[in-house]
């Protein structure tokens, strides 16, 4: 997605400048107009290495801690300015402190908490700002904030599971690449010279390993620049709209991983949809916010079509069924919730079910991949070492 800087007008006559992330300028304008804003100007944000006003981004843990403190202070009944004063007093120097001070200044000037936080989209996501706005309108801001905190905790727990499941295999893969590269580019050429001086007949396995190593060394001026250029070209392609859409489609077609990614996107979508509905946000706007959590352009495109059908009067479960990405069990539960008036509860149940499925798949992945990579690492490195030492054993036997 690209970042756009927008000049928009609110329903109460105020003019704001904000940054949003969107697939395209047209999609962003349509989304803003659906939310009731008047769009004056949209331009693509320039690339910035550092911005004092945006303050970079917050880690999930720090963002969660900030909101927990904010919720406790709001529940104590303190006025919002005193709440912010307390947060500022407890905050260490940094970009977040500067942001909170700017927010306090805005609120003192008459802006709402949600609009003030909305000025910093890099720090405070759109879903969070919308939840605050819904809480302000309904008068139960601490309750709405509590729902968002519960949502954030669950999302962070799933992300932590994914990180822990992929960390060890990545470390192993990097270690294998470094060791094999060292053997092929440095160790084996040294052995090759020794065997050349000894004028011995080498076994087939040894000749094969030496041929591969020589090819890597002799072709280094060619394949290394090509590898670097290929990496940059791939990253450029992945950042284009067409390339990102193509890669997102491929991700969903991968064996094992595609289904896991689809279940993860489904669980995140349902939990976000449930959280926004429980906060009092309208259905269509909730769906638009939940769509952004899918992190897959193909799924987002299909869901956009479902949102249009829902706006035209189609039932939620029927519109989601036509996307082809929702399993039957999820559609049945959503349909029951829609009919019985317990849609939020059903969406929560669906998200919890598929979160457990994702966790089960991650556990299975860890159980299978780690020993498989260890075995591959041992066979690969051990095979190279054995191939290079066989001639030495043969020479020793001849001399003996």
N, C-alpha and C positions, 0 to 999 in steps of 0.2 A: 504494500500500500504506500501511497505518497502522502506527504504532509502539505496541507493547504492553509494559508492564512486568510481568514474571512472577516469582512466587515458586515455585521448583521444588525438588524433592528428588532427589538423585542416588542411584545404586545403592549407593554406599558410605556412605550415611547423612547426607551433608552437605546443608544447605539454602542455596540460592543465590537471589539476586535479579538478574535480567538483563532487558535490553530486546531485543525481537525485532521484525522487520518481517514482517507477514503480511497476507493479503487479508482475513481475518476472525478473530474470536476463536475460532470453532469450528475453523477450519483450523489455527490455531496450536496449539491444545490437542491436536488429533489428531497433528500432526507431532511435538510434544514427547513425547507418550506413545509414539509409535512408536520414538523414539530412546531410550526406557528411562527417562525422567524421570517423577517423580510431580508432578503439577501441583496446587499449593495454591491459587494465586490468579492471575488474569489481569485486568489493568485497562489501559485505554487510557492511554498516556503523555500527560501534559499538555504543552502547547506551551511550549517554553522558548527564549528568545532566546539564552541562553548557559549553558553548563554546564561547570563546571571539571572535573568527573569524567569527562564524556564527551569533552571536548577537541575538539569539532567533528569534523572529518574530515581525513584525510590525502590529499594528492595522490598519484596513481599513482606518480609518479617518486620521491617521498619514501618512500612505503611500500616500493617496490622496493629502494631504497638501504638502508633499515633491515633488510630481510630478507637482503640480500646480506651485510651486516656480521654479522648474527646467524648465518648459515650458516658463514661463515669462522671465527668464534670457536668455534662448536660443533665444527667439524671439527678444530680445534686440540687438542681434548680437555679444554678448561677446564670446571670445574664450572659449572652454570647460574648460580649466584649471582655468580661472577666474570665470567661473560659479561655479565650485566646490569650489573654494576659498571662494566665497560669501556664499555658502551654509554652509561650514564648520564654517565660522565666526559667522553665525546666529544660529548654532546648539548648544544646551546645551550638557554638558558632558554625555557620555553614549555609549552604544554599536553601535548605529547608527553613531555617530560622528567618532568612530574608523573605522567603515566600509567605510565611505566616504573618510577618510584620506587614507585608503588602496587603494581605487578606484583611487584617485588622483595620488598616487604613480605609480600605474599600467599604467595609461594613460600617465604620464610623461615619462614612460619607453617605450612607443610606442604602447601600447595596445589600442583597441577601447573601447568606452564607454560600448557597449553591452557585450563585452568579460569580461570587468572588473566587471560589475554588475553580470555577469553570474557566477562568482566565489563564490557568496553568494546566493545559491538557497533558503535558508531558509528565506531570506529577500526579494529577488526579484524573483518572479515566472517565469517559463519558457516562458509563454505567453508574459510577459512584456519584457523580454530580447529579444525574437524574434521580437517583435514590434520595439524595439530600433534598432536592426540589420537591419530590413527592412527600417527604416527611414534613417539610415546611408548610405545604399546602394543607395537609391533613392534621397538622398540629401534634403529631406523635414522632417527632424527629429522633428521640432516643431509641424508640422501638424500631423504626426504619433503619437506623444506623446499626442496631443490634443484628437485624436480619442480614445486613450487608457483611458484618463481621463474621457471622456464621458461614455465609457463602464464601468469603475470602479464606477462612480457615480450611474449609473443605477443598477448595481449589489448590491452596498451597500444599495441603497434604498429598494430593494426587501428583502435583508437580515434583514434590520431594521423592515420591515413590519412583517416578520416571527417571529422575536424576540418579538415584541410588542404583537402579537396575541397569543403567547404561554406563555408569562411571567406570566400573571395573573392566568390562569388555573393551572400552575405548582405551584404557591404560594398557591393557594387554596387547591390543592391536598396534599401538604406538611403539611399545617395547619390541614387538616382533619386527616391525618395519626398521627400527634403528639397528637391531642386532643383525638382521639379514643384510641390510645395506652395508654395515661395517665389514661383515664377512665377505660379501661379494665384491666390494670396491677396494678393500685393503688387504685382507688376510689371504684370500685365494690367489690374487696376483703374485704375492710373495711365494706361495707354494709352487705356483706355475713355473717361476724362474728356477726354483730348486730342481723340479722334475725335468725341466729342459736341460739343465746341466748334467743330470744323471743319465740322460738318454735311455729311459726305461719305457716299456710298453704299458700304458696306463689302461685301467679297466674302463668299460663303457660309461659307468656312472660318473667316474672322475672326469672323463673327457667331456661329458655332457655339462657338468657343473662348471668346468673351466671355460667351456664355450659360452655359456650364459654370462659368466663373470666378465670375460673379455669383451663380449658384446656390450655389456653395460658400461664398462670403462671406456672403450673406444667410441661408443655412441653418446657419451656423457655431454659433449658440446652440442649435440643435436636434441636428445630427448629431454634434458633438463630445461632448456629454454622453452621447448614445446609444452612441457608439463606446466611451467609457470604461466605461459600464455593461455594454455587451455583452462587453467584454473580461473584466470581473470575473465576469459571469455564466458565460461560457465556462470560465474557470478554475475556478469553483466546480463546474460540471457535470463538468469533467474530473477533479476530485478525488473525486467520488462513485464508488462501485463500478460502478453502472450506466453512468455516463458514460464512465468509463475503459474499461470493457469494449466499449462502442459505438465509441469512438475507436480502440481497438486493432484491432477488426474492420475498420474503414474503412481503417486504415493498410495492412493486408494486401491490400486490394482496389485500391489505387492503381496506375495503370499505371507500369511500370518500377520505381518505388520499392517497391511491395508485394513484388515478387519479390526485390529486393535485401535488404529487411528480413527476409524469410523465410530467405534464405540466410545472412545475418549471424547470426540467432538460431540456425539449425541448426549453424553452425560453432562458435559459442560453447558451445552445449549439448554437442556431441560432445567438444570439448576439455576442458570441465569434467568430463564423465562419465569421460573417459579418465584425467584427472589424479586424480580421487578413487578410481577403481578401482585405479590403480597404487599409490596410497598405502595400500591395504589396507582401504578403507572398504567395507562391504557394498553389494551391488548396489542394493537398494531405497533405502537412505539416500543413495547416490551419485546416484540418479535424482532424489530429492527435492531435493538440493542443486543439481543441474544444472538442474532445472526453474526455479529462481529466477533463472537467468541469461538466460532467454528474453526477459524484459522485454516480454511481451505476454500479457495475461490470457486471450485466446482460446486461444493456444498452450499456456499453462499449464493451462488447464482440460482440454484434450484430452489433455495428457500425464498429468494426474492420473488420468484414466480408464485410460491405458495402465499406469501404476504399479499400479493395483488389479488389473488383469488379470495382470501379472507376478507379483504376490503370490499369485495364485490358481494359478500354474503355467504360464502362457502363456510361450512363448519371447519374448525381448526384441524380435527383429526382427518377429515377428508382431504383438505388441502395439503397436509403433511404427507399423506399417503401417496399423493400424486408426484411427490419428489423422488420416490423410489429409494430413499435412504433411511427410512424409519422401519424397523422390524415390526412384525405383526403384533407382538406382545406390547410394545410401546404404544402403538396406535390404538390398541384396545383399551389400555389403561387411560390414555389421554381422552379417548371418546367417552369412557365411563365418567371421568372427572368433569368433562364438559357438560354432560347430561345431568349429573347429580349436583353440580355446583361446587365440587371439590377438586377443581382443576389444579390448584396449587399443590395440594397434598399428593395427587397422582403424579404430577411432574416431579415432585421431590422423590417419590418412590421409584420412578423410572430412572432418575439420575443416580440414586443410591444403588440400584440394581446394576446399572452399567458401569458404575465406578468399581463395584466389586468384581465385575467381569474383567475390567482393565487390570485391576490388581492381581487377579488370578493369572492372566496372561503374562504379566510382568514377572510374577514368581516362576512361572513355567519357563519363560525366556531365560531368566537368571540361572535356573537349575540346568538347562540344556546348554546354553551358550558358553558358560564359564568353563566346564570340563572339556567341551569340544574345542575351545580356543587353546586351552592348555595342551591338549593332545596334539592339535595342529602345530602349535609352537614347538613342542618337543620333537615331533616327527620332522618338521622342516629344518630346524637348526641342527638336530641330531643327524639327519640325513646328509646335510652339507659337511658336517665335521667328519662323519664316517667316510664319505666319498673321498675326502682329501687325505685321510689317514690310511686307507687301504693300501696304496702303493708303498707307504712306509713299512707296513706290516709285511708286505711281499718282499721288500728289500731286506728286511731283517731276517726273514726265513731263508732267503738265498744266501746271505752272508753266513748264517748259522750252518 
